[in-house]
Amino acid sequence: MALSLAALLSVLFIQWDLFVLSIRTFLFAAALLMTAPETLQQIFTSEITQFWVAALYLLVAIVILCAILFKRLSGKAAESTSKKNELSLGKISLRAFMRQKIALIASAIIFILYSVAFLAPYIAPFSPYDQQDFLVTAYQPPLSRIDALVLKQPKTLEIPMQKGEGSVIWMANTLIGDFRKLKTRNEPHAIRFVNSVHEEARNAVYRQGMRTKTIPLAELAGPQYKVTRTFLLGTDQYGRDILSRVIYGSRISLSIGFLVVLISVSLGTVIGVSSGYFGGWVDAVMMRIVDVLIAFPALFLILIIIATFGNSIYLIVITLSFTGWMGVARIVRSQVLSLKEQEFILAARSLGLSDMRIIFRHLAPNTLTPVIIAATLRIGSIILTEAGLSFLGLGVQPPVPSWGNIINEGRDSLLNHWWISTFPGIAILTTVVCFNLLGDGVRDALDPRMRGQS
């Protein structure tokens, strides 16, 4: 916990300028949305929202971690004097989970992965779409250091300044300037990667591949015009930084896994509770639908839907969600069938409580244990499915980075340029293993028999 807080504070300290710009643009955009929405629509780009999400996540995560640490430190003495029989079931389960060292390590790694996904604009050293001077930067191995010339020419951006006077125009132009700084990550000048460079008279002579070119020194950004960029995980065939693409690809893979599991588990829980509680023809119809969908190969159904309606992130989420709820529905139904004959349900019926109140206040909360276990174990398989679809070219489409399509881009050059596919593959392996270990730890913590053994 303390290490996570220290890491987030380090990111905040290093990227303080980008954090301030993100908060300021968010506030100015909110003000323009209320006063002049048409002006905001002219200058707004969806790419900026990732900086807003990163800033809000950084702020909220630091506040929550500080509150948790303060609560632990302040309640340590009281907790030591508390008796075991006074603890609630949730606290007993939490204590049992805290004794699962492997599950704790897995949950810490998962927290780091999701933090990296949210903070991608602050952590990634380059834009995942940059294809600058691929004659020099293409197929560079890990830890490559490449020289670059810093030009006076600013990076080209498509947002023009607004003309006129008044507070609305001032806020709009301030937003445009901040948007430019965010999109260029406070590096406003264009750079040109070179193999070598030397000065002749008032010119800089540099080499890019087999080509030798000349540029006047007056067009370079001052006497310290030469910088060095390091590509920690190497580059791909277009000269794009693999580390940045893996970081940005985690946003797609992890968000799809979370959203799909959230939707499928919610849908499976509702159908399972309804089927088990009402029984009769409702149970018969729902279970026959579940039987048909389980018997039909899920991958073929996904391929048919994507081939018919096209591939997009939203369609992938919907398709994976509506082909993965059947197992949860069966688990919840079996739990409800045993619970609805218990005394507390019979007492609720005798008191005249409605069916909806019995379902949502008494049945659904008592089925959460298998649902949580199934959810944690399923996220890994969903990430694998999404990566497989992207690898086949049926998932997230390039140039948007996803772990699956990054592996696909490097499969033809796996022997000579192994790093393109290896590092996203390691990311997938780490994520899936950690979610499975977390699911095992949650199962052991929530199972009274396993708690007794530990």
Protein Blocks (a to p, Z undefined) as FASTA:
>chain_A
ZZmmmmmmmmmmmmmmmmmmmmmmmmmmmmmmmmmmmlmmmmpcfklmmmmmmmmmmmmm
mmmmmmmmmmmmmmmmmmmmpcfklpcfklmmmmmmmmmmklmmmmmmmmmmmmmmmmmm
mmmmbdfkbcghkllmgopaehiacdddddfbdcddfbdcdededjklmmmmmmmmmmmm
mmnoopabccdddfbdcdehjaccddehjbccdddfklpgcjklcccdddfkopafkopa
fklmmmmmmmmmmmmmmmmmmmmmmmmmmmmmmmmmngmmllmmmmmmmmmmmmpcfklm
mmmmmmmnopafklmmmmmmmmmmmmmmmmmmmmmmmmmmpmklmmmmmnopafklmmmm
mmmmmmmmmmmmmmmmmmmmmmmmmmmmmmnopaccdfbdcfklmmmmmmmmmmmmmmlm
mmmmmmmmmmmmmmmmmmmmmmmmmpmklmmmZZ
